[in-house]
Amino acid sequence: MSYTVAIVGRPNVGKSTLFNRLLEQRKAIVDDISGVTRDRQYGVADWNGKSFNVIDTGGFVQGSEDVFEKEIAKQVLVAVQEANAILFIVDATTGLTELDDAMARVLRKSPKPVFLTVNKVDDNQRLLEASEFYSLGFDKMFFIASASGSGTGELLDAVAELIPESRSEEVVAASELPRFAIIGQPNTGKSSLLNALVGEERTIVSDIAGTTRDTIHTHYKLFQKEFILIDTAGIRRKSKVHEDLEFYSVIRAIKALDEADVCLLLLDAEKGIAAQDLNIFSLAARKGKGIVVLVNKWDLIQKETQTAVTYEKELKKRFAPFSDVPILFISAKEKTRIFKAIETGLDVFENRRRRVSTSKLNEVMLQAIQSYHPPVVRGNPIKIKFVTQLPTTVPSFAFFCNFPDDVKLPYRNYLENQLRQNFDFSGVPIRLFFRKK
């Protein structure tokens, strides 16, 4: 396994700011409201030629009544189990608190190296005050200011020293794996699906809509299958986004779409498909992502013999013109057909990478063009002489002809359908280009 470092500490000590500093990007949401980071966030940091995973956790609150804070404490313990080393963050401005003490007690039991990191030390006065943290009894102690980055270099040097060369390479290899983003509106059961697949309480699941605010990456390796699952915050319509945080989360979910190869679009069987689901669908298609549609909570639907068939027809009508997408009826709660969803996702991933040889492409497509000629434009017949697949991530085809600008949409659709019928591109958007021969 690759080398993993977890960032832990009580709420509002600057864990996410440090996380963003290590990754050199705005990945974690940073806000003055405590408890913004509710789940674990993953990223890859590079230092001195070594790569390692960084986990940012929610703030640790022991013995709290708040439902989220209880869950966060569980999350922190899981992160500590997952990590090889721990950055324990405390705040120089507030000094040593009972929560820091409680956390130190938990961490002292851990056999893993703990780096006590005193944050917000931005002048000599604070450095003097910060010496009280020596009483926590950790031998590796660092004084930093994560907002400005001062002191983080020494901390990273110390972490990098612990990483064996071989571990660093595995982090990079993981980035070649297929990436699946679980997308959809709030409360369609995205986190429940992730937990059902991974078989552990990986994300916080609650009935409050909007629990998942960040994207969460999970490395999945079971039954000879390996891929990265990205759970996203639900995407709401703009008018519904009141809280600033929600706004960040929508941007984050859209960025997760960018990172993914295949999107698993979750719909709520009871609510059917809404305009917002169609927006998400067309956004994924526009970005050239593979798409699998999962109708969740199917166990709650009154069924007759044709229920699924009718439902599927209705969905495909709404998705038109891009209706060549696999649709599965699942229940994340009952774990019905969830592994079929993954198999279908992997098939779509392969379809998206499919390369068709130029000779085979011309043999099939020129035959199709022969049997249904393009319409005549201004008295001139359009002649398509040659077809080739372009070297792009999204399957794209160039048709060379005499009047490229005059090939109209109905004929483009005919050509796309022929490509789909003859070569398996199910679940994948196809791009067609017409060029002067």
N, C-alpha and C positions, 0 to 999 in steps of 0.2 A: 504493500500500500504506500501511497505517497505521504509526505510529512505534513502534519496538520497542527496549526497553532490556534488555540481558542482564546478569545478576548472576553474576560468575565469581570464582573464588578457590580456594585449596586447601581440603581438608576441615576442617570444624569452626571456621571463622572467623566463623560467624553469618550465612551467606548467606540461609538460610531464614527466620531471625528478621527480617532486613531485608525480605525478600519479603513476609512476613505483615504487617509494619508498613506497607509501601507500599500493600498491598491492604486494610488494616484488617480482616483476617479470618484465621482459622486455616486456611490452604489448604495450606501445605507442612507436612510432618511435621517437628517439631523434637524432637530427642533428643540425649542426650550421646554416643551412639555415633557415631563418625565414619563418613561414607559412607552416611548414611541417605537422602540425596537421590540417587537413582541416575539418574533421568531428568530431562529438562527439564520444568519446570512452567510453565504460562502463567496470567496473570491480567491484569486491566485496572486501572490506577491512575488516579485523577483528582487533579489539582493545579492550582490557579489557573485553573480552567475549561478545562483541557486534559486529554484522555485519552490514555493511551499503554499499549501492551502491556508487561508485565514478564515476562522469562523467568528462572526460577531454575534453575541448573545443578548437576550433581553436582560434588563437589570435584575439582580438577585435580591429578592425580598423574602426573608425567612419568616414562617409562621404568620403570613398575612391572610386576611379574610377575602381580599379581592380575588375574584375568579382568575383574572389574567395574571396577577402576581404569583398565585399558586402555580399556575402553568409555567410561568417564566422560570420559577425555581427548579421545576422538573427539567425544563429545557437546558438550563445551565448545567445541571448534573449530567445530562446526556452529552452535552458538548464536551464536558471534562472527560467523560469516558471515551469519546471519539478522538480527542486530541492527543498529540505526542508531547506538546508543551503548552503551558498556560501563561497568558499575560494577565496578571491580576491588577486591575486599574483602580487607583484610589485618587481622591481629589484633595490637593494641597490647600485649596481655598476654604474647605469646610473642616479640614482636619480629620482626625481618626473618629469614626462613629461606631455605634454598636453593630450596625450592619456589616461594616468592614471586618469587625472582630468575628462575627458569626461566619462570614465567608472564609476568613483566614482559617478558622477551625476546620471547615470542610476541606479546604485546599491542603492543609498540613497533612491530612490523612492520605492525600494522593501521592503515589510513588513517582509521579511525573514532575519534570523540572518546572518550577513556578518562578516567573519573573515578576517581582513586585514593581509596578510601574506607577510612580507618583506623577499625576498629570497636573497641568495648569501651573507648573513651576516656571514663571516667566521673569522673575527677578531674584536678587540675592536674598532679600528679606524672606521670600517664600521658600527659598532653598533652606534657610535656617529653620523655619517653622516645620518644614517637611521631615526634618530628622526624627520627629516623634514616631514616624512609621517604622523605624528600626525595631520598635518594641514588638512588632508582629512576628519577628523571628525568621524572616526569609533571608537567605544569604545573597541572592541576586536581586539588587535593588537599583532602579534607574529613575532619574528625574527628567521629565520631559514636558514639553508644551505641544500637544498634538495639533492645536490650531495653527501654530507657526511652523511646527516640524522640528523645533529645537530639541536635541537630545535623542531623536528617534534613530539617528544613524548608529549610535553606540548600542542601542537596544537591538536593532536589526543585526548588527555584527555578532552580538552574543547569540542570537537565535540561529543565524546562518552557520555558526561554528558547530552547532549540534547536528546539522543535517548531513547525513552521509551522501556522497555524490549520486549513488544509484537511486536514492529516494527522489531526488530533485527531478530526474528524467521522467519518472512515472506521472508526475503532475501534468507534464506536457502531453504524454500519450493519451491521457484521459480526455484531452480536448478534441481528439479525433473521433470520439464516440458519437453515435446518433443522439441528437438532442430533441426531446419531446417537451413542448410547452402545454400545460393544461390550462386552457383559457375558457372564458365564459363570464356570464353575469354573476354578481354576488349571490351567494346562497344556492348555487346549483349543485354543490357537493364536490367541489374541486379538491379540497383538503381531505375529505373522506375518501375520495378515490385514491389519492396519493398514499394515505395511511393503509388502505386496503391492499394496495400493490406492494408496498414495502413491508407491510406486516408489523409495523411498530408505530407508536404515536409520534409521528415525525413532525406534524404541524399541529398547531393548536386548533381544535375543532370546537366551535361553540355555535349556538343558535343565533348569536348576534351577527347581523350582516356586516361584512367589512372587517372580519377578524384578521385576515391575512393582508398585511399592508405591503409586504415586500415580496419579491420573488425569492423562492427557496430552491436551491439546487440539490438534488439527491442523486447520488451515484447508485445505479441499480445493477445488481449482478446476481441473477438467479436463473435456474433452468437453462443454462448455456446461453443466456441472453444478457447483453450488457449495453447500457445506454445511460444518458443523463436525463432525469425528469425535472422539469422546471414548473413549480407551482406558482401561479401568479395571483396577485390581488384581483378581485373581480373588476371587470371594466363596466363602469356605469355611464349612462348618458350624461353629457355635460351639465344639463340643468340640475341633475341630482347631486353633483359634486359640490357639497357645501364646505366641508372641512378642507383646509389646505393639504392636510395629510392625504386625504382621498385623492386629491389632484396629483400629488407625487406618485401615488400608487398606480393610477391609470397610466401615467407616463412610464412607470416601471414595467407594467404589464405589456405595454406596447414595445418597450425595449426587449422584453422577454421574447416577444414574437420575432424580433430581429435576430435574437441569438439562436432560435430554434430551427430545426430542419423540418419537423412535423408538428402541427398543432392539433391537439385533441380538444375539439370544441364541445363543451358540455352544455346540454340543454336540459331544462327541467320538464320531464314528461307531462306533468300536470298543467304547467303553464303554457306549454307549446312554444312555438318560435316567435320571438318578438322582433320588432324593428332593430333593436340593439344587437340581437344575435346575428342578424343579417349584416349589420355594420361590421361586427367582429369578423364574420366569415369573409366579407369582401376585402377587409383590411388584410387578412392572412393571404387571400388569393392575390391581392395586388402586390404583396411583398414576395410572391412566388413560393410560398411555403406549402408543404404537403399538408392535407387536411383529412382528419377522420372525425366524423360527427358521432358523438356519444349521447344517446338520449337516456339520461339518468333517472332514477326513481321509478323505473318501469314496473317495479313490484307493486306500486300503489295504484296502477291503472286497472280499471275493469276491462277484461279482455273478452273479445269474441274471436271467431276464426280468422277474420281478415284484418284485425286491428293494426298489427304491425305493418302489413302491406299497405293499407290505406294511409297510415301515418307517414310511411317512407315516401309514398307517391306525393303526398302533400308537401313534404319537406323539399323534395327534388324540384317541385314546381316553383317553390319560393327561392331556391338556390340558382335557378336558371339565369344565364346560360351555362354556368359551370356546375352541371349536376352530376358529373361523373365522380362522385365521392362516396366512399364506404360509409354506411350508416348502421350503427350497432345499438341495440336496446340493452341497457345494462342496469345493474343496481349496485352502487358502490357499497351500500350498507349490507346487502345480502351477499356481496362478492360474486354476483352473477355476471358471467361473460367479461369480467375485467381483464383476464389474461388474453382472451380473444382480442380485446381492444389493443393490447400491446403487440400481439402478433400482426394485427392489421397495420398498426403504426409502423412496424419494421418493414412490412411489405411496401407500404407507401414510400418509406425512406429509400428502399431499393429502386422503386419506380422513378423517384426523383433523380436518382443517379444514373438512370438507364441511358446508355449510348447506343444509337442504332447506326450500323455501318452505312456509308453513303450508297454502296451498291444495292443493299437490301431496301433502303429507303426509296431509291429511284425506281426500283423494280415494282414495289407496291404502289407508290404514290402516282407515278406516271400512268399506271394502269387505271387507277381511280379517276385521274384527270381525263383519260381517254373515254371512260364510260359516262362521264358527266362533264361536258366542256364548260369552261368559264363563259359567261355571257359575252356577246359581241358589244364593243363600245365604239360609238361613232362610226359604225360600219367596219371597224377593225376587230378581228378575232384576237382575244388575249391568248398568247401562247406561253405556257409554262414549260421550260425546257429541262430544268435541273433543280434538285432539292438536296440540301445538306444540313446536318445538325451543327449548331454553333457550339463552341467550347465554353458554355456558361453553366452556372450552378442550377438555374431553372431550365428545364428542357425547352430549347428554342430552335426554330427551324427557319432556314432562309430558302425562299422560292425565287428562282431567277426567271424573269419573264420580260416581255417587251413593253407592257404598260403597268408598272408596279402600282401606280397611284390609283388605277381604275378597278382594282380588285375589291369588290364591295363586301360588306359584312356577311350576307347570306352565304356567299361562296367561301369566305374565310371559315365560317362555321362548318361548312361541308368538309373542307380540308382537315379541320381540327378533329371532326368526328371520325374521319377515315384514319387519321393517325391513332386515335384512341382505340378504334376497333381492331386495328392490326398490330399495334404494339401496346403493351399494358402500361398506361399512364394513369391508372385509377387513383384518384385523390390528389393529383398533381396538376397545377395550372400549366398550360402550354402557351408559349409565345410564338406567333408567326410573323415573319418579316418578308416583305416582297421587295426584291431588288432588281435593278436594271441588269439584264444579262450582258 
